[in-house]
Amino acid sequence: MDNDTVLQPPMNVPAINTVAPGRSVEWIVGGFRIFMKSPGTWLLVGLGMLLGTWIINLLLPSWLSGSVNTVLVIVLMGACMKACAELDAGRDPLGAAQNVLQMQSLWVLGAIGAGLSLVVGIAGVALGVSSIGLMFVSPGMFFGFAGLAFLLILALSFALGMALWLAPALVVLNGVDPVQAVKLSLAASLKNIVPYIVLCVLAMVAMIVGAIPFGLGLLVVFPALICTGYLAYKDLFA
């Protein structure tokens, strides 16, 4: 698929496709190409994400700020998916993206994501407290349990990321039910686990590089990485 030739997303949800691991590189490159189609708009998106997260973390307690940030990021991702589709069709993305913000199903998806994130967070706290208790009983058991707890939380967080990765695109561009969208996103990620892992590694490298110049590069990296989700959605569900 030529990244310069942007296709309209399908309006149904067929069987999940599989792609080669190298496709992840094309998603990353394509994400930055979409960014360059309207850099001013995407810079505002990146700035909004950074400022919004900072303000929420500043004003709300930590136990609540994480959930609120999750909702807003998912809703923003949905708006960005629509913006990508409009850019692909050669239309102005702003009006369509703003309309997406009024979709009730997208906000429901955000609430589901926040709830799942909260469950993972509670599990992490519970396992952490349990491991601390073991420290006073047996240091050996403490280190063994702490290592197992870390791996479990890592696995849960990884699964959560897969479940929410493509869900906003499915809700906004296909009208899929939020719960079904989460299931489809997880299924597509598992079916393409190697490309997904490669994408995660490349995304981490991009964020590290973007954070070097006082974090200013993240204004470009964050929106571009969101756009990779749109390209992945088209490959895996087209």
N, C-alpha and C positions, 0 to 999 in steps of 0.2 A: 504494500500500500504506500503510495507517495504521500509524504507528510505535507507537501505543498498543495495537494488536491484534497480539499476537505469535503467530506460527504455528510449528507443529512443523516442523523441517527435514525435507526429503525423505530417504528411506532408499535412494535410488539416485542415479546420476549421469547425468542426461539431457544433452541438448545444451546448450552454453553460451549463455546469453541475453545480449542487449545492452541497455544502459540509457542514458538521457540523461545528459549531464554534470551536470545539476542534481541528479541522484540522490545525488551525493556529499555535498551539503549535508544531505540527509535522513539519510544514514548517520551523519554527525557528530552531528547533533541526536539521532538515535535512540540513538547510543552513550551520550550523557549521560543520556538517559531511562532506559536500562537501568541505568546506574550508580545513579540515584536510587531504583531499586526495592529495592536492598539496599546502601546507601552504606557501612555499617560493613564488610561483607564486602569490597567493592571497595577501600576505603581500606587494608585489610590487604594486599590484592593489590599495590596501588601501593607500600606501604611495603616489602613483601617484595622487590619488583623492585629498588627503589633500594638497600636494604641488601644484598641478595644480590649485586648487581653490584659495589657498593663493596668488600665483603669479598673477593670473588673477585679483583678487581683488586689488592687489597692483599696477598693471600697468594700469588698465582701470578705467574709471569713474564708479561710482556706477550704473548709469542708463544703462550702457552697459555691465558691468561685469556679472550682473545677467543673461542676455540673453545668453552670451557666455558660462557661466558655465552650463546653462540648456542644450545647444546643446551638449557640451562635455560629460556631465553626461549621457545623453540619448544614445549617440554613444558608450560610454564606457559600458553602461548597455547591449547594443546589442552584443558587443564583449564578454561580460561575459556570456550572454545566450548561445552563441555558445561554449564557453569554458566549460560550465557546461554540455552541450550535449556531447562534446567530452570526458570529464572525465567519464560521465556515460557509454560511449561505450568502455572505457578502452584505449582511444587514447590520444596522446599528444595534449593539448588544445591550445598551443601557436600559431602554424602555422595557424590553422583554425580561431582563434580569430583575428589575424592580417589581414587575408583576408577580414573579415567582415568590417573592418575599411574602406574598399574601396567601400562599398555598397552605391550607390547614394540614394536609398530609405531610408536608415537609417539616412543619413544626412538631408534628407527632413523631416523625422519625428522629428529630432532634431530642425529644423527650425520651424516646427509647434508647438512643445512644447515651444520654446522660444517665439513665437508670442502669444500663449495663456497665458504664464506667464506674458508677458508684458501687455496684456490687463487687467489681474487681478491686476497687480501693478498700472496701470493707474487708474483703478476704485478705488483702495484703496487711492491713492493720492487725487482724485477728492472728494471722500466722506470725507476724512480728512479735506480738505480745506473748504468744505461746512459746516462741523460741527464747525470748528473754527469761521466761519462767524456767525453762530447762537449763539455763546457764547456771542457776543456783543449785541445780540437782546434779547435773553431770556435764562438764565442759565438752566431752566427746559427743554426747547426744545433742548438745546445743549446736555445735558446728555442723553436724550431720543434718539436723532438722532445718537449720537456717539455710544450708545449701539447697535442700529439697524445696523449701518454701520459696526461695528466690527463683528457682527454675519453674515452679508452678505458676507464680505470678507473671513471670516472663512469658510463659506459654499462654496464659489467659489474656494478657495484654496484646500479644501477637494475634490471637484469634479475634479479639475485639477489633483490632485494626483491619483485619480481613473482612469482617462482617460489615463494617461501616465504609469501606473503601469505595465501592461502586454503588452503594445504596442511594445516595442523593441523586445520581444520574438516572437510576432506574425509576425513582419516584417522579422526578421532574420531566424527564424526556419520554418515559413510557407510561406514566400514570400507574405504576405498580403500587400495590398496597405496601405501606411501610414495613410491616412484619415480613411480608414475602420478599421485599427488597433486601432486607438484612440476610435472609436465608440464601437468596440468589447470589448476593455479593460474597458470602462465605463460601458457597459451593464453587463459584467461579475462581476464587482465590486458591482454594484447595486443589482444584483441578489444574491450576497453573501455578503451583506452589514455587517452582524454581524461578520462573520469570518474576513472581512477586518478591521473592527474597532478593533477587538481583536488583530489582527496582528499589527496594528498601535500602540496600547498600549504596546504590548510586545516589539516592535521595539524601542519605546521611553525609556522604562526601560533599554533595552540593551545598548542604546547609552549613557544614564546617567551613567550606571556602567562602560562602556568603557571609558568615559571621566574622570573618577576619577583619574587613575594613569597618570596624566599629559597629558591626551588625547591619550596616546599610545595604549590603548585598542581599540580605533576606527580603528586602522590599521587592526584589526581582525573583528570588528563589521560591518564596512561598507561593505566589500566584502561578509561576511556571510549573511547580510540582502539582498544584491543583489541576492544571490543564492536562497533565499526564493522565490523570484519572479519566478524563473525557476520552482521550485517545485509546486507553485500555478498554473502556466501556464499549467503544465502537468495534474493537477487535474481538472482544470476548462475547458480545451479544449480537453482533451484526449478522 
